């Protein structure tokens, strides 16, 4: 016999909340309603379309609270801030897993990156990598947050089970995750791209230098980097970068010290030895950079050595020695005249730009992250910058659902 009336149920879809109803039939020994199982499963999960909307809204918002408010107002999706955060972070971790397994891979290779050179058509690819700092949750901050939560639960009188049907106890808190040993951690970004930046592959990791090196080799293999005729590296000269390129067997046609970073070091020396607003110092710095750019390493080193001889005072001599050592240690990367003669880039501005865009969502006043969650959110942005967003949601996300 049927139960009295209809029992409405609802499930969340990409288009909002859809109300459903069905008639329940029950026999003397009870009954089974198969549709209940489907409805319960739908209510316990977030649909694929909704997950994509959550990730899109989060990527374009300063906070999860703003993203949740936008989804409710514009998309009629009433998700809590906490649920939205969980969806976005878990999706970012799924992107990382798909990238690592090779399921999410670029749809281009070295053969798709032709350029015209004086000698004819060739293929050209660039490698860039750098690090950037992100504010993370220290273990001390984690402990303070846990104390605040426990105190709030006690004030509400629901920290422990109570015999009050109108005020059920709160579920127990999950185990506290250990925080970082400091307030800031360095994340690392690896990028491969062609001359026009039409094709690019961006990856990010929270781990140490050796992991960035492993990602270099992994991504180089996926795009056939070593099959390109011209394989260039533009880096800021960090010792760990050069070491990982060599250790991972990344065979480059040429490796270039970013000209802007060289200029920063020259201008720092100018400020200490001449003063910031000294016209003579500005003339000297311009001459040094011109020699580096057009005459090669030998002319640059000779000019710096001659300048060092005229320095008087301990601070000035120490700064001159610092600049000489900086240039000497990067001798094999200072060939700007050769790079420009071939039409190759002498700037790592494309990588510097990605180091501003990819972590933009996790940076800002008051933002604190667990390292793995920050990495996951940045992985979503890296997929956007790699033109892999649609590929992920069409090919990878449905399998993970």
N, C-alpha and C positions, 0 to 999 in steps of 0.2 A: 504494500500500500504506500501511497506517496505521503511524504511529510507535509505538514501544513505550510502553504505558501512557497515562495521562492527564496533562495539563499543567494544574495548578490556577492560576487567576488570581483577582484580586479587584478590586473597585472600591468607592470610598467613596460612600455615599449618606447621605441625611438620617437614616436609622435606624441607621447604624453601618457596619460592614464586612461585605460580603456576599461569600462565597467562591463562585467559579464554576469549572467545569471543562469541557473540550471535547476531542474526539478530533482529532488532527492527521493529515491525509492528505497524502502526498507522492508525486509521480511521479518518473520518471527525470530530468526537467528541472527539478525543484523543485516547489514548491506555493505556493498562496495560501490564507490562512486569513482570510476577511473579518471574522470576529468579533474577531480580534486588533486590528484597527484601532479597533473600538468600545471594546474593553477598554482599549487604550492611551490613547484620548482620555478615558475616564472616570477613569483613574488620574492623568492629568495635570491634571485640573480638580477643583474642589470644587463639589458640586451646589448647586442653588438653596436647598434646604431647609437644608443645612449652613451655607451662607453666612448665612442668616437667624439660625440658632442662634448662630453666631459673633458676630454683631452684637448679639444680645440679651444674650449672656453678657458681652461686653465692656462694654456700657452699664451693667450692674449690678455690675461688679467694679472694684476699685481698680487693677488692673494686668492686662496680657495674660497674665502667668504664672498669676494666680489664675483668670482666665477659662478658660485651657487646662486647668488642673487640674479645674475644675468640669465642663467638657465631657467629660473623660475619665471622671470618677467617676460623673456622673449620666446623661450621654447616650451613654456608650461610644463617644466620638469621639476617637480618639488623634491630635490635631493638635499639632504643635510650637508653642511660643510664637511663634516667628518667622513660621510660616505663618499662624497666627491673626492676628498683627499685620498682615501683608500683606493678608489677606482683608478685615479690618475697614476698613483705610485705603482700599483700592481701592473698597470698597462705598460708603464715605462720599463719595469723589470722584465715583462714579456718581450719587449723590443730588444732588450739586451740579450735575452736568451736566444731570440730568433737570429740576431746578428752573430752571436758566437757559434751557433750551430750551422750557420751558412744558409739557413732558410730565407733570411732577409738579405739579399745580395744585390749589388748594383746591376742595372740593365745596360751597362756600357763597359767598354774595355779600351785598351790603348789604341787599337785600330780605329776607334771612333773619334780620335783626337788629332786630326791632321793640321799642319800649319805649312805655310809657304816660306821657304828659306831661299837664300841666293843659290844654293845647290839643287833646288827643286823641292818637291813635297816631302815632308817628314812627319813623324808623329812625336808629340811633345807632352810630357807630364811633369807636374811639380809635386814635391813632397814638402809639407810644412808641419811643424809640431812645436808646441809651447805649453807652459803651465800657467795656471791662474789660481788664486786663492778664493776659498769659499768659507763663509762663517758656518761653523758646525756646532752641535750641542756637545759641550764638554761633560764629563762625568759628574762634575760638581753641579752643573746646571740641571742635569738629569735628576740628581738626588733632591735638589731644591724643588723641582716640579713635582716629584712624587710626594714630597711632604705636603705641598699645597693641596694636591688631590686628596690625600688621606685626610687632611684636616677638614676639607670641605665635606667629605662623606660623613665624617663624624658629626659635624654641625647639623647635617640633615637628618641624623639619627638613623641612617640606613647602611652603615658600614657593616653591621652584623645582622643576622636573621632576627626578625621581630615578629611577634604574634599579633600582627595588625593587618587584616586583609586589605585595608585601604592604602596601606603603605608597605608594599613588598620590599624585601631587601634588594639592594643592588647586586649585580653579579660580581664575583671577586675580580680584583685587578689582575691583569696579566703580569708575568714576571717583568721586572724592570730591565730594559736593555742597557748595556754598558755604554757610556758616552765616550767621546774622544778624549785624548790626553791633553788637548789644547783647544783654544777657541777657533783656530783657523787650520785648514788643511789644503794642501795643494792638489788640484785635479789637473789632469793632462789631456790635451786634445791633439789628435792626429788627423791630418787632412791631405788627401790627394785631389788634384784638380788639373784641368787642362788650361790652355792659354786664355780662353774666353770665359772661364768659370761656368760654362754651360754644363759641364760634367764635373761633379765633385762627390767625394765620399768623405764624410766627417764621422769620427768616432771619439768617444770620451771615456775616461776611466778615472776612478778615485784612487787607484792603486799606485805603486811605486814605479820608478823609471823602467824596470825590466818589463813590466806589463805594457807600458806604452811601446816599448821596443817590439814586444810580441805582436801587438796590434798593427804596428807598422808592417811587419812581415806578412801577417794574415791578410790585411787589406791590399798590400802590394800584389799578393798572389791572386786575389779575386779579380783585380782589374787588369792583370797582365802587365804590371808596371815595367818589368824587365824586358818586355817585348817592344817598348817604345824606343825609338831611335835616340831621342834626347830626353834624358832623365835628370831633372834638376832638383836641387834642394835649396830652399831659402829658410834660414834659421837665424835665431838671435845670438848664436854662438855659445849657448849653454853647454858646458862640458858633457853633461849627461846625454844630450841629444846626439852629439858627434859620436860618443861611445856606443850608443845603441844602434846608430846607423851602421857602424863598422861591425859591431858584434852580431847583428842580425843579417849581415850579408846583403845590405841594400846597395846595389851597385849603381852609383850615380855617375852621370856624365860630368857634372860639376856641382860643387857645394859652395854656396855663397853666404857670407856674413851679411845680414840685413844692414843696408847702408844707413838706415835711420839709427840703429843701435850704435854703429860706429860714430855717427854724428853726436849722439848723446854723450858718449865717453869723451870725445874731443871737446865738446862744449863744457863738460864738467871740469876738465883740466884747464880750459881757458878761464873759467870763473875763479879758480883757486890761484892761478899764476898771474893773471892780468887784472882780474876783477870783471864783474858781469857787464858793465857798461863801458868798458875801455875800448875805444875804436881800434887801437893797435891789436888788442886781443881778438876782436872780431875779424880783422884782416888776416891774422895768423891762422885762425880756425878755418876760414874760407880757403886759404892756401893749402892747408893740410888736407882738407876734404877734396879739393880739386886734384891734388896729387894722387890721392887714393883712387879717385874715380877714373882718372884719365891716364895716369902714368904707371900705375901698378904698385905692387908691394915694396919693391926696392926703393923707389923714389919716396914713398911715404915714410919708410923706416929711416932713410937718410935725413929727411927733413925733421923728423921727431928727434933723432939723435943730436942734430945740430942745435935744436931748441933746448934740449936737456942740458947742454953744456953751459948755457947762459943763465940757468936758474940759480938764484941765491936764496938761502933760507931753507931750513929743514922741511917745512911743510910743502914748499914748492918742489923741492927735489923729490920728495916722496910721491907727490902726485905725478910728476913727470915719469918716475920709475913705474908707477902703476899703469899709466897709459902705454908705455913702451912694452911692458910685459903683456898687457891685454892684446896689443896688436901682434906681438911676436907669437903668442900662443895660438893665434888664429891666422897665421901666415897662409895656410893652405886654403883659406876661405876668402882671401882678399884678392880677387881677380876681376874687379869690376869692368876694366877695359875689355877683357876677353868676353865677359858676359854681354856687354852692350854691343860689341861687334857682331855677336850672333843673334842679337835681338832677344836675349833672355832677361827675365826679371832680376833686379838686384834688391828687391824689397820683399819682406815677409808680411806686407800689409794685409794680404788675404787671410793669412792665419791669425794675425792680430785681430782682425775684424771678427772672425769666428769665435775668438776667445772673449769677445764682448757680447756677441749675440747668443751663443749657446747657453752660458750661465746667467743670462739676464733674468730669467724667472726665479732663480734661487738667490739672487742678490737683492739687497735693499735694506732699509732701516728696519730693525726688529726681527729680521728673518733668521731662524736657526734651524738647522737640518741635521738629521742623521745622515751619515755619509752615503749609505746605500740608497736612501730615498732621494737625495740630491742628485746622485748619479742617474737614477731612473728618470727623474723629471728632465734632466738634460739630455738623456737618450732620445726622448720624444722630439726635442728641438733639433737634435742632430739628424734625426730621420727626416725632418722637414727640410733642413739645409742640404741634405743629400738627395732631395727629390724622391724619397722613398716612402713618403706618408701614404699615398694611395696604394702602393704595392703592399705595404704592411696590412692595411685594413681590408684589402681585397683577398690577399693570398695567405697571410700569416695569422691574423687575428681570428678569423672564423675557426681555424683548427684549434686555437687555444681556448675557445669559448666553451 
